[in-house]
């Protein structure tokens, strides 16, 4: 048995040696033949690059892929945006009215260091629009030390149908013969249309009367009281009425 094992190892060793020798000889022959066909030594920058088709296919596939992704995003986002647009419009309208009311509160208050743009409506009508008195001298008459000024916190419910339609005009033009001056720049006053609208919205927001009696919020109440429509123009319904103080 040792002789058989030894001869087997010897055979394997001879086989490996022959294989290595053949590989070595084959390598020499391949190198020799390869050297017989010299190739030009071309710098890397001057060697032929990939074909245009290969390059363009890669870029085209990339562009098509991004385009499809963009189309899918638009297809998902556009219906969602369209369906939620009414909600956003309502939210924007509410936010705009709230800002308008806040500005109107500043216009209504008296001018101070903290509120330098106040027009001083509170000086006559009261800090909370509860009414008050003011010294006034009529154009032809004796001075009145305590001229009564009406409240504004219930103006949308206590006026007649005719008066309710002219509240904005009263703010803009004033009332001759009373302490109420004209406030609109159209009548040589200090306030522009937006400021008057802000003031009106603030006055409507502080009404102490129930909504079912508020002519500023629901002008149909005027139609119920006056089916013949004999009154003046009614205020605009909705969150931004066109009526204001008197």
C-alpha positions as CSV (number, residue, x, y, z in Angstrom):
1,X,0.0,0.0,0.0
2,X,2.7,2.6,0.7
3,X,4.3,1.9,-2.7
4,X,0.9,2.4,-4.4
5,X,0.2,5.7,-2.5
6,X,3.7,6.9,-3.3
7,X,3.4,6.2,-7.0
8,X,0.0,8.0,-7.0
9,X,1.5,11.1,-5.5
10,X,4.3,10.9,-7.9
11,X,1.9,10.7,-10.8
12,X,-0.1,13.7,-9.6
13,X,3.1,15.7,-9.1
14,X,4.2,14.8,-12.6
15,X,0.8,15.8,-14.0
16,X,0.9,19.2,-12.2
17,X,4.4,19.8,-13.4
18,X,3.4,19.0,-17.0
19,X,0.4,21.3,-16.8
20,X,2.4,24.1,-15.5
21,X,5.1,23.6,-18.1
22,X,2.5,23.5,-20.9
23,X,0.9,26.7,-19.6
24,X,4.3,28.3,-19.4
25,X,5.1,27.3,-23.0
26,X,1.7,28.3,-24.2
27,X,2.1,31.7,-22.6
28,X,5.4,32.2,-24.3
29,X,4.0,31.2,-27.7
30,X,1.0,33.6,-27.2
31,X,3.2,36.5,-26.2
32,X,5.4,35.8,-29.2
33,X,2.5,35.7,-31.6
34,X,0.9,38.7,-30.0
35,X,4.1,40.6,-30.5
36,X,4.1,39.9,-34.2
37,X,0.9,42.0,-34.6
38,X,1.8,45.4,-33.0
39,X,-1.1,47.8,-32.4
40,X,-0.7,51.6,-32.6
41,X,-0.2,53.3,-29.2
42,X,-3.2,55.7,-29.2
43,X,-3.5,58.1,-26.2
44,X,-6.7,57.5,-24.1
45,X,-8.1,60.9,-25.1
46,X,-7.9,60.1,-28.8
47,X,-9.3,56.5,-28.6
48,X,-12.7,55.9,-30.2
49,X,-15.5,56.4,-27.7
50,X,-18.9,54.7,-27.4
51,X,-21.2,55.0,-30.3
52,X,-23.8,57.8,-30.4
53,X,-26.6,55.3,-30.2
54,X,-25.2,54.0,-26.9
55,X,-24.7,57.4,-25.4
56,X,-28.1,58.8,-26.6
57,X,-30.0,55.7,-25.4
58,X,-28.7,56.2,-21.9
59,X,-29.7,59.9,-21.8
60,X,-33.0,59.3,-23.5
61,X,-34.0,56.6,-21.1
62,X,-33.1,58.9,-18.2
63,X,-35.2,61.7,-19.6
64,X,-38.1,59.5,-20.3
65,X,-37.9,58.1,-16.8
66,X,-38.0,61.5,-15.2
67,X,-40.7,62.6,-17.5
68,X,-42.9,59.7,-16.5
69,X,-42.3,60.3,-12.8
70,X,-43.2,64.0,-13.3
71,X,-46.4,63.1,-15.1
72,X,-47.4,60.6,-12.4
73,X,-46.8,63.3,-9.7
74,X,-48.9,65.8,-11.7
75,X,-51.7,63.2,-12.2
76,X,-51.8,62.6,-8.4
77,X,-51.3,66.2,-7.3
78,X,-53.6,68.1,-9.7
79,X,-56.9,66.3,-8.7
80,X,-56.0,66.7,-5.0
81,X,-55.3,70.4,-5.5
82,X,-58.5,70.9,-7.4
83,X,-60.6,69.0,-4.8
84,X,-59.2,71.0,-1.9
85,X,-59.3,74.4,-3.6
86,X,-62.8,75.4,-2.2
87,X,-61.6,74.7,1.3
88,X,-58.5,76.8,0.8
89,X,-60.6,79.6,-0.7
90,X,-62.9,79.7,2.3
91,X,-60.0,79.6,4.6
92,X,-58.3,82.5,2.7
93,X,-61.6,84.5,2.8
94,X,-62.0,84.0,6.5
95,X,-58.4,84.9,7.2
96,X,-58.8,88.0,5.0
97,X,-61.9,89.1,6.9
98,X,-60.2,88.5,10.3
99,X,-57.3,90.7,9.2
100,X,-59.7,93.3,7.9
101,X,-61.6,93.3,11.3
102,X,-58.3,93.7,13.1
103,X,-57.3,96.7,11.0
104,X,-60.8,98.2,11.4
105,X,-60.4,97.9,15.2
106,X,-57.2,100.0,14.9
107,X,-58.9,102.6,12.6
108,X,-61.8,102.9,15.1
109,X,-59.6,103.5,18.2
110,X,-58.1,106.8,19.1
111,X,-54.5,107.5,17.9
112,X,-51.9,106.6,20.5
113,X,-48.2,105.7,20.5
114,X,-49.1,102.1,20.1
115,X,-51.8,102.8,17.5
116,X,-50.7,105.9,15.6
117,X,-53.1,105.3,12.7
118,X,-56.3,105.5,14.7
119,X,-59.0,107.8,13.3
120,X,-60.6,108.3,16.7
121,X,-64.2,107.0,16.2
122,X,-64.1,105.9,19.8
123,X,-63.7,109.5,20.9
124,X,-67.4,110.1,20.1
125,X,-69.0,106.7,19.8
126,X,-67.3,105.2,22.9
127,X,-64.4,102.8,23.3
128,X,-66.8,99.8,22.9
129,X,-69.1,101.5,20.5
130,X,-71.6,102.0,23.3
131,X,-72.3,105.7,22.4
132,X,-71.5,108.9,24.2
133,X,-71.6,112.6,24.1
134,X,-69.4,115.2,22.5
135,X,-69.3,119.0,22.6
136,X,-70.7,120.4,19.3
137,X,-71.7,123.8,17.9
138,X,-74.2,123.6,15.1
139,X,-73.5,125.9,12.1
140,X,-76.4,128.1,13.2
141,X,-77.1,127.7,16.8
142,X,-75.8,127.7,20.4
143,X,-73.0,125.4,21.5
144,X,-74.1,122.0,22.8
145,X,-71.7,120.7,25.5
146,X,-73.1,117.2,25.5
147,X,-74.3,116.4,22.0
148,X,-75.7,112.8,22.1
149,X,-73.8,110.4,19.8
150,X,-75.6,107.1,19.0
151,X,-74.0,103.7,19.8
152,X,-72.7,101.5,17.0
153,X,-72.7,98.1,18.7
154,X,-76.4,97.6,17.8
155,X,-76.6,99.7,14.7
156,X,-77.4,96.7,12.5
157,X,-80.6,96.1,14.4
158,X,-82.1,99.4,15.5
159,X,-82.1,101.3,12.2
160,X,-85.0,101.5,9.9
161,X,-85.0,99.8,6.5
162,X,-84.2,103.1,4.8
163,X,-81.3,103.9,7.1
164,X,-79.8,100.4,6.9
165,X,-79.1,100.9,3.2
166,X,-77.3,104.1,3.7
167,X,-74.9,103.4,6.5
168,X,-71.8,103.3,4.3
169,X,-72.9,106.6,2.7
170,X,-73.1,108.1,6.2
171,X,-69.5,107.1,7.0
172,X,-68.3,108.3,3.6
173,X,-70.2,111.6,3.4
174,X,-71.0,112.4,7.1
175,X,-74.1,114.1,8.3
176,X,-74.4,117.8,7.8
177,X,-75.5,119.7,10.9
178,X,-74.1,117.0,13.2
179,X,-70.7,116.1,14.7
180,X,-70.4,113.3,12.1
181,X,-67.9,114.5,9.4
182,X,-67.2,112.9,6.0
183,X,-64.5,110.2,6.3
184,X,-64.0,109.2,2.7
185,X,-61.3,110.7,0.5
186,X,-64.0,111.1,-2.1
187,X,-65.6,113.7,0.1
188,X,-62.4,115.3,1.4
189,X,-62.1,112.9,4.3
190,X,-59.0,111.0,5.5
191,X,-60.0,107.3,4.8
192,X,-59.7,105.3,1.6
193,X,-62.3,102.7,0.5
194,X,-60.3,99.8,2.1
195,X,-60.1,101.5,5.4
196,X,-63.8,102.2,5.4
197,X,-64.5,98.6,4.6
198,X,-62.2,97.5,7.4
199,X,-64.1,99.8,9.8
200,X,-67.5,98.4,8.6
201,X,-66.4,94.8,9.2
202,X,-65.1,95.7,12.7
203,X,-68.4,97.4,13.6
204,X,-70.4,94.4,12.2
205,X,-68.2,92.0,14.3
206,X,-69.0,93.7,17.6
207,X,-72.8,93.8,17.3
208,X,-74.7,92.9,20.4
209,X,-77.9,92.0,18.7
210,X,-79.0,88.4,17.7
211,X,-78.1,87.3,14.2
212,X,-81.8,86.9,13.3
213,X,-82.2,90.6,13.9
214,X,-79.1,91.7,12.1
215,X,-79.8,93.6,8.9
216,X,-76.1,93.8,8.1
217,X,-75.7,90.0,7.9
218,X,-79.1,89.2,6.4
219,X,-80.7,91.9,4.3
220,X,-83.7,89.5,3.7
221,X,-84.9,90.6,7.1
222,X,-85.6,94.0,5.6
223,X,-87.6,92.4,2.8
224,X,-89.7,90.6,5.4
225,X,-90.4,93.9,7.2
226,X,-91.0,95.8,3.9
227,X,-92.4,93.4,1.3
228,X,-93.0,96.3,-1.1
229,X,-89.3,97.1,-1.2
230,X,-89.8,100.7,-0.4
231,X,-86.5,101.0,1.4
232,X,-83.1,102.1,0.2
233,X,-80.4,99.7,-1.1
234,X,-79.9,96.8,1.3
235,X,-76.5,95.7,2.5
236,X,-74.6,92.9,0.8
237,X,-75.1,89.5,2.5
238,X,-72.2,87.2,3.5
239,X,-69.1,87.7,5.6
240,X,-68.2,91.0,4.1
241,X,-71.2,93.3,4.4
242,X,-71.1,96.7,2.9
243,X,-72.8,98.5,5.8
244,X,-71.2,100.3,8.6
245,X,-71.6,103.0,11.3
246,X,-73.7,106.0,11.3
